Amino acid sequence: MKHLITALCALTLIGLTAQADVTLRFNGITVGSQWGGAYVNGDGMPEWNSCKFDGSGNCARDGDTLNIVTQPNGNYHLDIIGGDKDNKDFGFTTDASGNIATIKDGGVAHAAIVDGELHFIGRQITFDITPSPTECANVCCKILANSNNCTCNGTAAILLGLHHTHWWGARDGCAHIDGSLINVDFNVGELGIPAGETNIQFVGDATITMVLGPEAPIPGPPGETGETGAQGPQGKQGPAGADSTVAGPAGADSTVAGPAGPAGPAGADGATGADGAPAPCVDCGAISQAAFDLACKLLALNPPSSLTEFRDCVDAIATVSSVGSGGNICPDSYPDAESCSAYIDSQVQGIFDSKFGD
């Protein structure tokens, strides 16, 4: 009986470790409705496209998260946008325990691994669409789809990167713009819409426009390059070659000198010059302000239910910003704190109370 119980426990343990879960956190971003897509496929999935973002398939959706059942050392692909508009699709791998290990095939700008979860990375943007003088009711349809379809102005949480779409309302609703002219591309960066790309107009009808925001600030000029280090001293001259011991043949006096002896060994290389001055450090206050601004905007559509949830969002954004700075944060920019992350954490309670408190 003892051996039987041991065997049953071993079989149960094998069954429990044969699969694990990866949590996909959307951070308020809606994807997949306009072009199709919105699936996860990979090892162990019972059938193609059976793990759906909306939770209607074999993967459970709980509010802002999707539970993806994975296998150890597996490969998975997120079909975010279908068809030929799939510049947001990417994949991930799992480790020997079935937990997420790496992001692959894209996803660098709009996805990240945070505390063992897979996060969509985006930001809140604003949009304001101006119809033509005919005041066509459908002019705003299918430009920013998903929850913002047929809405002429408002806000939307959008993935970072380049976006492609067709403005069907400008073609079908008002019939002013030819179908070949309704393609719309726009970029979304961490700090907003790039300067000079916020206003979108059409060749077919200049009265139909869309203004996106906020406009990202123009980056400042790069820091000055450090001075080149001084050249090292020249190596010592090698010793002179030995005199030849071979006498020339007897005969008439010659005016041609005998061959020179072999050259001595080359001198040692000079010392390497000093490194140039390091690049300017990044101010912790700027990282803190950007993290709180982005967290508040991302959570505006889905306010956090607890201080912990708000802190997790702020920490995730601050982590991405710190990685982008290469860890070169000014040590005097987080007064009275052990680190920049501790400085940011000390402000979480106050900002949570002011933005989301009762």
C-alpha positions, -999 to 999 in steps of 0.1 A, spaced: 0 0 0 28 24 9 45 18 -25 11 24 -43 5 57 -25 41 68 -34 35 59 -71 2 78 -72 17 109 -57 45 108 -83 20 105 -111 0 134 -97 31 155 -94 40 148 -130 5 158 -141 7 191 -121 41 201 -136 33 192 -172 17 226 -178 18 261 -163 1 294 -168 13 327 -184 -7 358 -176 -12 384 -204 -21 418 -189 -37 442 -214 -33 474 -194 -66 487 -207 -56 483 -244 -82 468 -267 -69 450 -298 -81 428 -326 -116 440 -333 -110 459 -366 -88 436 -386 -95 403 -369 -68 385 -350 -67 385 -311 -56 349 -306 -27 330 -290 -14 298 -307 13 274 -297 24 242 -281 -4 223 -263 -33 244 -277 -62 220 -284 -69 236 -318 -59 266 -339 -71 300 -327 -88 284 -297 -72 307 -271 -90 340 -277 -82 374 -262 -119 379 -252 -119 347 -232 -146 330 -253 -123 301 -262 -100 278 -242 -82 307 -223 -99 324 -194 -103 362 -194 -105 379 -160 -110 416 -164 -77 430 -177 -59 397 -178 -59 365 -199 -47 332 -185 -27 313 -211 -21 276 -204 14 267 -215 38 238 -215 75 236 -205 100 248 -232 72 259 -254 68 284 -283 38 307 -286 26 333 -310 2 363 -304 -19 371 -335 -28 407 -324 -39 420 -358 -49 398 -387 -41 399 -424 -14 422 -438 -15 446 -409 3 423 -385 33 446 -375 22 442 -339 23 404 -338 50 387 -317 58 355 -299 72 342 -266 89 312 -252 86 293 -218 112 278 -196 114 243 -182 86 252 -157 63 266 -183 67 302 -172 74 329 -197 111 332 -206 117 354 -236 98 376 -261 107 369 -297 97 379 -333 91 415 -324 72 430 -295 102 450 -282 84 483 -282 49 473 -272 54 443 -249 75 435 -218 79 408 -191 70 424 -158 70 404 -125 66 371 -145 37 384 -165 35 394 -202 23 430 -205 11 450 -234 29 484 -234 10 515 -248 -1 549 -238 -33 570 -237 -38 593 -267 -65 618 -275 -83 622 -309 -106 648 -324 -122 642 -358 -137 671 -377 -165 660 -402 -170 676 -436 -196 704 -440 -222 678 -449 -221 667 -412 -221 631 -422 -230 609 -392 -208 581 -402 -176 600 -409 -159 590 -376 -166 552 -381 -137 527 -382 -108 551 -378 -100 542 -341 -120 509 -339 -126 487 -308 -144 507 -280 -139 540 -299 -156 530 -332 -178 558 -346 -167 582 -318 -155 616 -331 -134 626 -301 -121 612 -269 -93 591 -255 -80 556 -263 -53 533 -249 -31 524 -279 -1 501 -283 32 518 -289 46 519 -325 33 524 -360 -4 518 -367 -22 512 -400 -59 517 -405 -86 526 -432 -110 554 -426 -141 537 -439 -164 564 -427 -147 590 -449 -155 568 -479 -188 550 -472 -205 576 -450 -199 608 -470 -187 593 -503 -162 622 -506 -129 603 -506 -119 576 -530 -113 542 -514 -76 543 -525 -70 574 -505 -84 564 -471 -53 547 -457 -42 563 -424 -9 556 -407 1 572 -373 28 566 -347 24 564 -310 56 569 -288 61 566 -251 58 604 -247 29 609 -273 25 615 -310 58 625 -327 61 662 -335 47 671 -369 25 640 -371 -5 650 -350 -26 664 -378 -40 640 -405 -57 653 -436 -69 637 -468 -61 647 -504 -97 639 -514 -113 663 -489 -92 687 -468 -122 695 -446 -121 660 -430 -93 659 -405 -81 642 -373 -59 657 -347 -40 633 -324 -24 641 -291 -5 647 -269 24 658 -291 56 644 -278 83 669 -268 112 673 -292 143 656 -277 171 679 -267 205 679 -285 228 650 -276 256 657 -251 290 667 -262 314 639 -271 342 634 -246 376 645 -256 399 620 -272 425 606 -249 461 616 -253 483 595 -276 505 571 -257 543 575 -258 562 561 -287 578 527 -282 615 524 -277 636 520 -309 649 485 -315 687 477 -313 707 482 -344 714 451 -366 746 432 -361 775 440 -384 781 415 -412 811 391 -407 813 381 -444 841 397 -462 836 409 -497 856 392 -525 891 405 -533 895 427 -563 892 462 -573 880 487 -547 842 489 -547 821 520 -541 790 499 -532 785 492 -495 778 457 -482 742 446 -472 728 460 -440 723 437 -410 688 424 -400 664 449 -384 660 447 -346 626 437 -330 598 463 -329 593 484 -298 564 478 -274 530 496 -281 524 528 -263 498 530 -235 461 534 -244 447 569 -240 422 577 -212 385 573 -219 364 604 -228 340 619 -203 308 599 -197 275 610 -212 251 631 -190 230 611 -165 192 610 -166 172 629 -139 152 606 -116 125 633 -113 118 631 -151 115 593 -149 92 597 -119 69 623 -136 67 603 -168 59 571 -149 31 587 -129 16 606 -159 15 574 -180 2 552 -152 -27 577 -144 -36 579 -181 -35 542 -187 -57 535 -156 -81 564 -164 -104 540 -183 -100 512 -157 -91 528 -123 -71 506 -99 -90 490 -71 -61 491 -47 -28 509 -39 -9 477 -47 -24 476 -82 -15 512 -88 20 507 -75 26 476 -98 16 497 -128 39 526 -118 68 502 -111 64 485 -144 66 518 -164 95 531 -143 114 498 -149 110 502 -187 121 539 -185 151 530 -163 162 503 -187 159 528 -216 183 551 -197 209 524 -195 209 527 -157 227 561 -159 205 579 -134 218 611 -117 226 600 -80 217 635 -67 182 635 -84 165 614 -57 170 633 -24 166 614 9 160 581 -10 183 551 -14 175 548 -51 154 563 -79 129 534 -75 126 541 -38 121 578 -46 93 569 -70 77 545 -45 76 571 -18 52 592 -39 28 564 -48 5 568 -18 0 605 -23 -6 603 -60 -30 573 -57 -50 592 -30 -52 624 -51 -61 606 -84 -81 576 -74 -90 581 -37 -127 585 -27 
